[in-house]
Amino acid sequence: MPEAGKERRGAVDSLPGERAEKNSGPHSLDSGPECGPDRQARVNSEVRARMFTTRPTLQGTFGMVSSTHWLASQSAMAVLEDGGNAYDAAVAGAFVLHVVEPHLNGPAGEVPILLAPAHGEVRVLCGQGVAPAGASVAHYKGLGLDLVPGTGPLAAAVPGAFDAWLLLLRDHGTKTLADVLKYAIGYAEDGHAPVERVAETVETVRNLFETEWTTSAEVYLPDGRPPRPGELFRNPALAATWKRLLAETAGAGDRAAEIDAAREVWRSGFIAEALVRQAARPTMDTSGERHTGTLTAADLAGWSAHYEAPATYDWNGWTLCKAGPWSQGPVLLQQLALLPPELPAYGSADYLHLLIEGCKLAMADREAWYGDADGADRVPLGDLLSDGYNAARRGLVGDRASFELRPGAPGGRTPRLSAHALLAADEAEGFDALGVGEPTVAKSPDSPVPGEPDVAADGGTRGDTCHLDIVDHWGNMVSATPSGGWLQSNPVVPELGFPLGTRLQMTWLEEGLPNSLTPGRRPRTTLTPSVALRDGVPVMAFGTPGGDQQDQWQLHFFLAVALRPRVRGGLDLQGAIDAPNWHNDGFPGSFFPRGMRPGSVTVESRTPADVVGELRRRGHDVTVGGAWSEGRLCAVARDPETGVLSAAANPRGMQGYAVGR
């Protein structure tokens, strides 16, 4: 990796050991007509926007996979090679992610899935479970809590990921459950060489595991030490769970019947029984006390994943599809809606200032308006994306950085923020750069991957997220962001080999807000996969881990794809991923302890020094982070005219990979 914190100027440095390839194509710097005195200005502008990529953008015609771990990517590709489609491959890759990235996701977590069939409409498959029937504000307040804990069973929503993946397989796949689970079973039973971050994460919670969460110690501290890179790590309990599941559902009928039988085992069979027993065990959490959860057998039996229409926005010939306002997804749409017709030069200080300030406005609206509600409480998404509303909001972007939290009044409605958010905005109190949840700020330059887990003062560790994108030769496309249920969220359920999740920490313990803790409602999540269409045809799927940063990093990526030259006749996916990225924390974080840092911006050190200087002159509180510290994007694409497929993956952290042919 390039040295963390080292200042960079000009073109982006390649990563050691990887081939730097200069972009070329019909709009490259060495093509095009001479334009007299304007040519030098054009060249100067394009030089700043051009990239020397860490890897090539892959191209082929058979299938493409990009994910946050190479074993998941290759397992999904193996399913494509075996005749499966993108949906089969996605399910196989997802269950492998549970095994090889247990610090980032698990079967009892959650996942929003965007699916774009070759001949059909884009749909959202919601794998976000709801708050249990007993999870009320009154109950938590009665325990003396002001925030939902960041760990432990009180933070557990009804698990959603497993059912969503099986519903996708049943309705859109072609393979059996045994076909797609065999890869995860193999890695759990026979072992895999864990990435460094698994061991580092376990080490940060060693004391908690050894003294309180002893079932987790049995899995993640075998022989008293964390899993080590280069040595095989096994999770036999998880392998046994999936093998028992297959045994109990074999012979239930045809492929679809077996999958439905497995879903019932999760909801009411041995898996459900173990999850409920775990929720009832007193567990130490971030409050410093031991609490039992609210999840019951009835909660598990009464919930299932479901399909819904995406939220969409049209921008310059593109249509962006996202999950609805129960997710963070519409933030990307609002950021696009806030852009003026003419944009400043890509990568300039004017450009970054515009995007940062627009993001603050969109995030303020997220805090005031987003949630899972129907009827009179329905989120006014139409007004939030309307031309008139965004024209007025655009006028709030001045030459100086804003330090305020400024939600709008869509349709004349009065915005309402939680008391905690108002306190954070007014006094910036309670901000913790190492909170328990997905990342909200860059960490120390000494941290090799500032988007991954690190230890908090109370011994808790922030979790993160995974992502995968797939396109097959038929043109089916999937984008999914699995998260939650990570090893540091809850104790491992001893009978199953994985823990419960903690998504309820994103809700407020204050009545009457769009994201108040409410039985039967989904907590507003930060998970936000993307599908982009051109002329109504799906052409790109993309996304990233990163909590509140996800739609900031995705905006920068998407605009890099849309605004910069194409390469080899296709989209410059790898160049857009490699481009120096940024994020800001000028809004309440979504995870415990829910702090904010008004005016903050964190940029990679590869950002030109004059751009950093100009941002500071405009009042931004700029932190220059590591050279490769912002963003963990994955992307696949398909050219509908030629059928050529492409893919790229994030080099940061040396873990994400794209494969294909």
KOLNUSE-524756 format. One record per residue (C-alpha): residue number from 1; x, y, z. Coordinates in steps of 0.001 Angstrom, whole numbers. Last residue first. Layout:
N
PT   resi        px        py        pz
PT    NUM         X         Y         Z
...
// end
This chain:
661
PT   resi        px        py        pz
PT    661    -14509    -13583    -18342
PT    660    -14989    -12512    -14781
PT    659    -13428    -11641    -11475
PT    658    -13498     -8510     -9320
PT    657    -11640     -8316     -6046
PT    656    -11940     -6670     -2649
PT    655     -9248     -7482       -90
PT    654     -6150     -5318      -515
PT    653     -7438     -2864      2105
PT    652     -8096      -237      -518
PT    651     -7929     -1845     -3970
PT    650    -11693     -1482     -4568
PT    649    -13208     -3599     -7284
PT    648    -13913     -3429    -11017
PT    647    -16237     -5096    -13507
PT    646    -17192     -5118    -17172
PT    645    -19622     -6917    -19472
PT    644    -19761     -6504    -23253
PT    643    -23231     -7199    -24658
PT    642    -22533     -4811    -27524
PT    641    -25536     -2480    -27438
PT    640    -26676     -3197    -23880
PT    639    -23207     -2416    -22465
PT    638    -23137     -4223    -19138
PT    637    -21647     -3039    -15858
PT    636    -20191     -4289    -12583
PT    635    -19097     -2283     -9542
PT    634    -17520     -2603     -6102
PT    633    -16566       302     -3868
PT    632    -14535       352      -685
PT    631    -14255      4100      -116
PT    630    -11844      6463      1608
PT    629     -8522      5292      3069
PT    628     -6030      4901       243
PT    627     -3691      7892       641
PT    626     -4366      8007      4367
PT    625     -6342     10871      5803
PT    624     -6045     14618      5382
PT    623     -8541     16083      7827
PT    622    -10231     19248      6616
PT    621    -12346     21511      8832
PT    620    -14020     23329      5940
PT    619    -13995     27114      6254
PT    618    -13696     28202      2632
PT    617     -9945     28696      3075
PT    616     -9771     25105      4247
PT    615    -11380     23911      1033
PT    614     -8930     26056      -940
PT    613     -5952     24529       821
PT    612     -7159     20980       243
PT    611     -7649     21729     -3461
PT    610     -4173     23310     -3651
PT    609     -2681     20228     -2011
PT    608     -4097     17889     -4654
PT    607     -6121     14994     -3147
PT    606     -3773     12004     -2892
PT    605     -3824     12487       869
PT    604     -7369     11128       949
PT    603     -9963     13581      2151
PT    602    -11854     13947      5430
PT    601    -14284     16832      5744
PT    600    -15602     18256      9006
PT    599    -17828     21311      9235
PT    598    -19851     19979     12140
PT    597    -18497     16749     13696
PT    596    -21353     14461     14652
PT    595    -22293     11999     17406
PT    594    -24694      9038     17455
PT    593    -23026      6932     20217
PT    592    -24071      4482     18766
PT    591    -24648      4348     15045
PT    590    -26407      6551     12502
PT    589    -24111      9519     12929
PT    588    -25641     12933     13429
PT    587    -24735     15341     10602
PT    586    -21600     17197      9469
PT    585    -19476     14047      9256
PT    584    -17938     14537      5787
PT    583    -16515     12112      3246
PT    582    -13764     11985       653
PT    581    -12448     10074     -2384
PT    580     -9297     10061     -4474
PT    579    -10115      8248     -7747
PT    578     -9478      4493     -7575
PT    577    -13150      3532     -7855
PT    576    -13735      5872    -10806
PT    575    -10607      4617    -12551
PT    574    -11715      1038    -12012
PT    573    -15169      1617    -13485
PT    572    -14047      3518    -16584
PT    571    -17182      2724    -18580
PT    570    -16614      1068    -21923
PT    569    -15098      1591    -25377
PT    568    -11598       693    -24213
PT    567    -11867      3491    -21673
PT    566    -14625      6082    -21293
PT    565    -13844      9670    -20433
PT    564    -15020     11251    -17156
PT    563    -18401     12699    -16265
PT    562    -20696      9708    -15737
PT    561    -18182      7311    -14212
PT    560    -16618      9956    -11959
PT    559    -20125     11161    -11111
PT    558    -21042      7658     -9997
PT    557    -17924      7216     -7882
PT    556    -18263     10574     -6098
PT    555    -21927      9875     -5394
PT    554    -21095      6359     -4229
PT    553    -18530      7596     -1704
PT    552    -21060      9982      -174
PT    551    -23825      7395      -432
PT    550    -21833      4895      1618
PT    549    -20241      7254      4126
PT    548    -23022      6975      6687
PT    547    -22261      3265      7032
PT    546    -19156      2318      5054
PT    545    -19580      -691      2783
PT    544    -19827        17      -935
PT    543    -22147       -69     -3925
PT    542    -22474      -680     -7645
PT    541    -24650     -2095    -10398
PT    540    -24420      -694    -13946
PT    539    -26208      -832    -17314
PT    538    -29863     -1519    -16538
PT    537    -32009      -379    -19508
PT    536    -34543      2469    -19163
PT    535    -32698      4805    -21491
PT    534    -29564      4315    -19373
PT    533    -30100      2599    -16034
PT    532    -28115      2630    -12781
PT    531    -28471        96     -9965
PT    530    -27357       937     -6432
PT    529    -26834      -710     -3029
PT    528    -27685      1350        93
PT    527    -27280        86      3626
PT    526    -27468      3026      6055
PT    525    -30541      1592      7771
PT    524    -33685      3191      9115
PT    523    -35006       736     11671
PT    522    -37848     -1313     10205
PT    521    -41227     -1046     11853
PT    520    -43155     -3792     13650
PT    519    -42557     -2376     17131
PT    518    -41456      1273     16939
PT    517    -38059      2750     17835
PT    516    -38379      6269     16453
PT    515    -37073      6778     12930
PT    514    -39761      9067     11520
PT    513    -39965     10750     14931
PT    512    -43061     10641     17153
PT    511    -41633      9105     20315
PT    510    -38006      9446     21423
PT    509    -35710      6469     21934
PT    508    -34265      6955     18452
PT    507    -33514      4133     16017
PT    506    -30111      3212     14558
PT    505    -29228       995     17529
PT    504    -32065     -1266     16338
PT    503    -29646     -2770     13781
PT    502    -27718     -4838     16341
PT    501    -27463     -8352     14903
PT    500    -27658    -11830     16437
PT    499    -24567    -14001     16532
PT    498    -23180    -16954     14490
PT    497    -22059    -20536     15159
PT    496    -25523    -22091     15450
PT    495    -25873    -24020     18725
PT    494    -23528    -21672     20578
PT    493    -25277    -18472     19465
PT    492    -22188    -16296     19167
PT    491    -22363    -13358     21566
PT    490    -23636    -10103     20056
PT    489    -22365     -7356     17756
PT    488    -18627     -8123     17699
PT    487    -18927    -11188     15441
PT    486    -21009     -9332     12861
PT    485    -24758     -9822     12738
PT    484    -24995     -6708     10631
PT    483    -24312     -6202      6949
PT    482    -25019     -7418      3434
PT    481    -25000     -4746       681
PT    480    -26487     -6136     -2529
PT    479    -26412     -5349     -6253
PT    478    -27689     -7885     -8758
PT    477    -27847     -7869    -12581
PT    476    -29360    -10193    -15157
PT    475    -27935     -9502    -18639
PT    474    -28087    -13042    -20010
PT    473    -24296    -13170    -19807
PT    472    -24418    -12651    -16044
PT    471    -23981     -9498    -13936
PT    470    -22966     -9540    -10279
PT    469    -22367     -6958     -7548
PT    468    -21313     -7690     -3961
PT    467    -20932     -5648      -793
PT    466    -19839     -6147      2780
PT    465    -20389     -4120      5939
PT    464    -18746     -2686      8995
PT    463    -18574     -3316     12679
PT    462    -17297      -992     15342
PT    461    -15677     -2653     18312
PT    460    -16718     -2537     21931
PT    459    -14066     -2410     24612
PT    458    -15570       648     26274
PT    457    -13004      3014     24752
PT    456    -13733      1747     21261
PT    455    -11634      -714     19271
PT    454    -11358      -593     15516
PT    453    -13350     -2136     12709
PT    452    -12832     -1266      9046
PT    451    -13206      1940      7064
PT    450     -9837      3378      8126
PT    449     -8004       398      6564
PT    448     -4362       275      7654
PT    447     -4953      2190     10891
PT    446     -1838      4258     11589
PT    445     -3440      7214      9807
PT    444     -5838      7242     12765
PT    443     -9497      6916     11921
PT    442    -11719      8356      9256
PT    441    -15232      9061     10405
PT    440    -18645      7453     10385
PT    439    -17710      3786     10316
PT    438    -20395      1146     10880
PT    437    -21268       531     14469
PT    436    -19827       903     17928
PT    435    -18215      4319     18048
PT    434    -14580      4978     17326
PT    433    -14614      8605     16291
PT    432    -16759      9398     19299
PT    431    -18813     12575     19195
PT    430    -20726     13084     22414
PT    429    -20957     16812     22107
PT    428    -20985     18717     18830
PT    427    -22678     21545     20757
PT    426    -25571     22652     18607
PT    425    -25638     19788     16096
PT    424    -25056     17068     18683
PT    423    -27712     18597     20930
PT    422    -30151     18791     18042
PT    421    -29459     15185     17109
PT    420    -30058     14030     20686
PT    419    -33309     16004     20896
PT    418    -34483     14218     17765
PT    417    -35164     16317     14700
PT    416    -38509     17505     13414
PT    415    -39126     19151     10071
PT    414    -42267     21237      9563
PT    413    -44170     20330      6407
PT    412    -44537     22953      3691
PT    411    -44470     20397       893
PT    410    -40905     19517      1824
PT    409    -39684     21655      4765
PT    408    -35897     21351      4700
PT    407    -33355     20034      7163
PT    406    -30471     22357      8035
PT    405    -27858     20944     10449
PT    404    -25427     23837     10674
PT    403    -21644     24102     10261
PT    402    -21858     25259      6645
PT    401    -18683     25655      4623
PT    400    -18357     28979      2841
PT    399    -19076     29973      -765
PT    398    -22790     29389      -381
PT    397    -25087     26398      -738
PT    396    -28484     27470       618
PT    395    -29687     28330     -2888
PT    394    -29589     24656     -3780
PT    393    -32348     24081     -1240
PT    392    -34676     26316     -3216
PT    391    -33908     24578     -6494
PT    390    -34222     21266     -4669
PT    389    -37768     21912     -3521
PT    388    -38857     23230     -6894
PT    387    -37411     20333     -8841
PT    386    -39001     17637     -6677
PT    385    -36903     14951     -4971
PT    384    -37879     15771     -1375
PT    383    -41447     16443     -2485
PT    382    -41812     12982     -4003
PT    381    -40091     11426      -994
PT    380    -42599     12789      1512
PT    379    -41941      9940      4034
PT    378    -45277      8402      5019
PT    377    -46539      9461      8441
PT    376    -50097     10070      7250
PT    375    -50251      6565      5841
PT    374    -47120      4470      6077
PT    373    -43806      4660      7924
PT    372    -40312      3208      7829
PT    371    -37937      6139      8288
PT    370    -36427      9178      6638
PT    369    -37687     12710      7313
PT    368    -35666     14798      9747
PT    367    -32385     12883      9854
PT    366    -32435     12085      6145
PT    365    -33257     15707      5416
PT    364    -30114     16743      7262
PT    363    -28233     14140      5229
PT    362    -29430     15684      1977
PT    361    -28401     19162      3100
PT    360    -24982     17999      4279
PT    359    -24457     16098      1021
PT    358    -25136     19229      -986
PT    357    -22447     21041       981
PT    356    -19906     18304       352
PT    355    -20759     17994     -3346
PT    354    -20494     21727     -4021
PT    353    -17269     22073     -2034
PT    352    -15772     19115     -3901
PT    351    -16544     20653     -7301
PT    350    -15368     24155     -6382
PT    349    -12148     22658     -4999
PT    348    -11597     20915     -8341
PT    347    -11967     17167     -8853
PT    346    -14264     17444    -11874
PT    345    -14463     21001    -13173
PT    344    -17505     22822    -11808
PT    343    -20949     21448    -12674
PT    342    -23553     23037    -14928
PT    341    -27222     22137    -14419
PT    340    -26874     22591    -10643
PT    339    -26673     19528     -8364
PT    338    -29332     19248     -5642
PT    337    -31236     16477     -7418
PT    336    -28062     14390     -7520
PT    335    -27591     14728     -3758
PT    334    -31253     13906     -3256
PT    333    -30920     10685     -5250
PT    332    -27856      9621     -3255
PT    331    -29715     10363       -17
PT    330    -32636      8292     -1358
PT    329    -30719      5108      -467
PT    328    -30224      5614      3274
PT    327    -32727      2868      3963
PT    326    -36295      2972      5279
PT    325    -36414      5836      2773
PT    324    -36691      3456      -204
PT    323    -34074      1203     -1792
PT    322    -32249      2747     -4723
PT    321    -32497      3063     -8507
PT    320    -30620      5774    -10432
PT    319    -31892      6663    -13903
PT    318    -29273      8133    -16237
PT    317    -29878     10465    -19177
PT    316    -28578     13537    -17353
PT    315    -30182     12658    -14019
PT    314    -33416     10749    -13479
PT    313    -34282      9726     -9915
PT    312    -35649      6467     -8550
PT    311    -36930      4881     -5335
PT    310    -37263      1181     -5937
PT    309    -40510      -787     -5984
PT    308    -41015     -3441     -3327
PT    307    -40281     -7105     -2721
PT    306    -40520     -8981       566
PT    305    -38522    -10686      3289
PT    304    -40509    -12522      5923
PT    303    -41779    -11784      9429
PT    302    -44364    -13441     11671
PT    301    -42495    -16568     12717
PT    300    -39470    -14653     13944
PT    299    -41492    -12162     15983
PT    298    -43711    -14942     17357
PT    297    -40670    -16880     18537
PT    296    -39563    -13836     20498
PT    295    -36951    -11066     20205
PT    294    -37073     -8593     23123
PT    293    -33497     -8778     24363
PT    292    -31999     -9450     27771
PT    291    -29709     -6921     29396
PT    290    -26404     -6924     31236
PT    289    -25061     -3475     32057
PT    288    -22151     -1368     30830
PT    287    -24437       473     28413
PT    286    -22298      -934     25598
PT    285    -23666     -4448     26183
PT    284    -23254     -7281     28692
PT    283    -25751    -10051     27973
PT    282    -28571    -11559     30009
PT    281    -29756    -14570     27938
PT    280    -33264    -14182     26472
PT    279    -32020    -13207     23013
PT    278    -29915    -16374     22930
PT    277    -32887    -18620     23629
PT    276    -34831    -16876     20869
PT    275    -32020    -17439     18350
PT    274    -31720    -21113     19311
PT    273    -35443    -21755     18852
PT    272    -35461    -19969     15513
PT    271    -32603    -22130     14234
PT    270    -34224    -25364     15455
PT    269    -37479    -24667     13644
PT    268    -39877    -21693     13562
PT    267    -38558    -18936     11313
PT    266    -35249    -20421     10177
PT    265    -36758    -23885      9776
PT    264    -39598    -22268      7838
PT    263    -37161    -20654      5424
PT    262    -35533    -24049      4906
PT    261    -38921    -25533      4007
PT    260    -39441    -22711      1516
PT    259    -36121    -23588      -120
PT    258    -37035    -27267      -274
PT    257    -40409    -26420     -1827
PT    256    -38763    -24233     -4474
PT    255    -36384    -27010     -5549
PT    254    -39100    -29678     -5669
PT    253    -40505    -31448     -2646
PT    252    -39591    -31579      1035
PT    251    -37170    -34406       261
PT    250    -34207    -32698      1871
PT    249    -35364    -30010      4295
PT    248    -34053    -31482      7551
PT    247    -30775    -32612      5999
PT    246    -30124    -29253      4365
PT    245    -30700    -27398      7642
PT    244    -28506    -29890      9496
PT    243    -25707    -29247      7020
PT    242    -26180    -25475      7355
PT    241    -26011    -25592     11142
PT    240    -23088    -28047     11160
PT    239    -21028    -25681      9006
PT    238    -21789    -22845     11422
PT    237    -20783    -24964     14424
PT    236    -17599    -26085     12655
PT    235    -16282    -22527     12271
PT    234    -12773    -23084     10961
PT    233     -9628    -20990     10565
PT    232     -6774    -22287      8448
PT    231     -3462    -20555      9075
PT    230     -1934    -17968      6754
PT    229     -3535    -15090      8597
PT    228     -4129    -15952     12251
PT    227     -7434    -16582     14005
PT    226     -7393    -15082     17498
PT    225     -5616    -16754     20428
PT    224     -6684    -18806     23453
PT    223     -6460    -22237     21828
PT    222     -9439    -21230     19710
PT    221    -10266    -17581     20333
PT    220    -12899    -16892     17669
PT    219    -15248    -19855     18095
PT    218    -14991    -20691     21799
PT    217    -14381    -17019     22599
PT    216    -17745    -16168     21057
PT    215    -19463    -18609     23409
PT    214    -17591    -16919     26266
PT    213    -19200    -13524     25702
PT    212    -18576    -12196     29220
PT    211    -15024    -12650     30518
PT    210    -13075    -14148     27629
PT    209    -15109    -12549     24862
PT    208    -15109     -9107     26483
PT    207    -11354     -9307     27112
PT    206    -10638    -10391     23540
PT    205    -12735     -7622     22019
PT    204     -9901     -5745     20288
PT    203     -8092     -9014     19534
PT    202    -11103    -10312     17621
PT    201    -11002     -7290     15336
PT    200     -7283     -7613     14680
PT    199     -7648    -11321     13916
PT    198    -10459    -10716     11430
PT    197     -8648     -7686     10011
PT    196     -5667     -9741      8901
PT    195     -7680    -11759      6388
PT    194     -8570    -15304      7354
PT    193     -7046    -18379      5663
PT    192    -10008    -20677      5153
PT    191    -11194    -23794      6937
PT    190    -12500    -27265      6153
PT    189    -15858    -26865      7899
PT    188    -16579    -23141      7503
PT    187    -14931    -22850      4083
PT    186    -16667    -25981      2779
PT    185    -20041    -25066      4226
PT    184    -19826    -21642      2586
PT    183    -19062    -23187      -810
PT    182    -21672    -25933      -459
PT    181    -24466    -23473       290
PT    180    -25224    -22644     -3353
PT    179    -25780    -26157     -4669
PT    178    -27399    -27370     -1444
PT    177    -30031    -24646     -1757
PT    176    -30835    -25872     -5244
PT    175    -29890    -23893     -8330
PT    174    -32090    -22032    -10813
PT    173    -32432    -18630     -9190
PT    172    -35102    -15934     -9478
PT    171    -37958    -16778     -7126
PT    170    -36439    -19411     -4864
PT    169    -32905    -18013     -4782
PT    168    -34068    -14462     -4103
PT    167    -36390    -15724     -1344
PT    166    -33475    -17646       135
PT    165    -31262    -14569       191
PT    164    -33995    -12461      1768
PT    163    -34769    -15065      4419
PT    162    -31149    -15265      5542
PT    161    -30584    -11500      5632
PT    160    -33540    -10418      7761
PT    159    -32984    -11083     11461
PT    158    -35773     -9553     13596
PT    157    -34061     -6539     15143
PT    156    -31368     -6963     17766
PT    155    -30220     -3910     19740
PT    154    -31582     -5181     23060
PT    153    -29712     -8422     22335
PT    152    -26227     -6934     22812
PT    151    -24212     -4205     21140
PT    150    -24618      -522     20242
PT    149    -27095        58     23043
PT    148    -30329      1847     22109
PT    147    -29947      5407     23335
PT    146    -31385      7193     26380
PT    145    -31508      4064     28539
PT    144    -32772      3771     32126
PT    143    -34324       340     31642
PT    142    -37765      1919     31655
PT    141    -36610      4067     28756
PT    140    -35998       864     26816
PT    139    -39475      -497     27536
PT    138    -41185      2841     26917
PT    137    -39473      3283     23561
PT    136    -40876       -53     22482
PT    135    -39136     -3267     21448
PT    134    -41662     -5832     22680
PT    133    -43206     -6513     19285
PT    132    -39764     -6975     17741
PT    131    -38309     -4150     15607
PT    130    -38420     -5047     11927
PT    129    -36119     -7068      9698
PT    128    -34232     -5628      6737
PT    127    -33950     -8151      3898
PT    126    -35965     -6050      1483
PT    125    -35795     -7208     -2121
PT    124    -35890     -4074     -4239
PT    123    -37040     -4426     -7845
PT    122    -35787     -3277    -11214
PT    121    -38273     -4085    -13948
PT    120    -38073     -6966    -16371
PT    119    -36214     -8578    -19228
PT    118    -32576     -8898    -18169
PT    117    -33671     -8866    -14538
PT    116    -32439     -5985    -12366
PT    115    -32249     -6994     -8736
PT    114    -31504     -4620     -5892
PT    113    -30895     -6390     -2589
PT    112    -31140     -4778       866
PT    111    -29422     -6963      3451
PT    110    -29704     -7698      7166
PT    109    -27868     -9517      9931
PT    108    -28683    -12938     11339
PT    107    -26647    -14720      8625
PT    106    -23528    -12630      9381
PT    105    -21687     -9472      8397
PT    104    -18471     -7438      8755
PT    103    -16403     -9171     11440
PT    102    -17571    -12498     10019
PT    101    -15909    -11665      6670
PT    100    -14829    -15126      5485
PT     99    -17816    -17123      6712
PT     98    -20723    -14726      6258
PT     97    -19139    -13584      2985
PT     96    -19355    -17205      1778
PT     95    -23105    -17094      2372
PT     94    -23347    -13964       224
PT     93    -21273    -15401     -2624
PT     92    -23559    -18429     -2944
PT     91    -26660    -16233     -2876
PT     90    -25226    -13830     -5450
PT     89    -24223    -16658     -7792
PT     88    -27724    -18121     -7845
PT     87    -29089    -14650     -8583
PT     86    -26578    -13935    -11342
PT     85    -27433    -17155    -13166
PT     84    -26157    -20675    -12649
PT     83    -24570    -22785    -15363
PT     82    -21637    -24180    -13379
PT     81    -19392    -21335    -14550
PT     80    -21869    -18889    -13024
PT     79    -21715    -20817     -9753
PT     78    -17920    -20768     -9859
PT     77    -18066    -16986    -10345
PT     76    -20003    -16664     -7106
PT     75    -17348    -18711     -5334
PT     74    -14627    -16577     -6948
PT     73    -16129    -13316     -5747
PT     72    -16828    -14680     -2268
PT     71    -13260    -15930     -1989
PT     70    -11903    -12598     -3257
PT     69    -13597    -10555      -562
PT     68    -15389     -7195      -882
PT     67    -17240     -8222     -4017
PT     66    -17196     -7881     -7789
PT     65    -18548    -10535    -10149
PT     64    -18675    -10593    -13951
PT     63    -20151    -13062    -16431
PT     62    -19765    -14504    -19923
PT     61    -19025    -11527    -22207
PT     60    -15761    -10015    -21040
PT     59    -14152     -6879    -19636
PT     58    -12217     -6184    -16441
PT     57    -11402     -2546    -15651
PT     56     -7650     -2721    -15320
PT     55     -5950     -2544    -11952
PT     54     -4398       183     -9817
PT     53     -5573      2814    -12263
PT     52     -3559      5763    -13525
PT     51     -6320      8306    -13503
PT     50     -7407     11396    -15361
PT     49     -9388     14199    -13717
PT     48     -6488     16520    -12931
PT     47     -4994     15880    -16369
PT     46     -8377     16621    -17915
PT     45     -8485     20175    -16612
PT     44     -4915     20937    -17639
PT     43     -5533     19442    -21089
PT     42     -8653     21520    -21607
PT     41     -6891     24684    -20487
PT     40     -3993     23859    -22804
PT     39     -6357     23285    -25751
PT     38     -8285     26527    -25388
PT     37     -5551     28610    -27025
PT     36     -5819     26598    -30260
PT     35     -8304     23744    -30189
PT     34     -6400     20843    -31698
PT     33     -8803     18058    -32427
PT     32     -9275     14933    -30320
PT     31     -6911     12265    -29107
PT     30     -3882     12160    -26840
PT     29     -5790     13267    -23762
PT     28     -8247     10411    -24006
PT     27    -11760     10854    -25420
PT     26    -11821      7943    -27869
PT     25    -10025      5658    -25467
PT     24     -7068      5382    -23167
PT     23     -6591      5130    -19466
PT     22     -3032      4650    -18296
PT     21     -2415      1311    -16670
PT     20      -533       959    -13409
PT     19       316     -2702    -12849
PT     18        88     -3904     -9289
PT     17      2920     -4900     -6989
PT     16      2981     -1579     -5221
PT     15      -307       309     -5630
PT     14      -365      2872     -8391
PT     13         8      6537     -7595
PT     12     -2787      8883     -8647
PT     11     -1826     11719    -10948
PT     10     -1003     15157     -9616
PT      9        71     15651     -6046
PT      8       275     13233     -3148
PT      7       953     13848       533
PT      6      1913     10805      2578
PT      5      -633     10017      5267
PT      4      -487      6269      4867
PT      3      2415      5055      2747
PT      2      1141      3585      -499
PT      1         0         0         0
// end
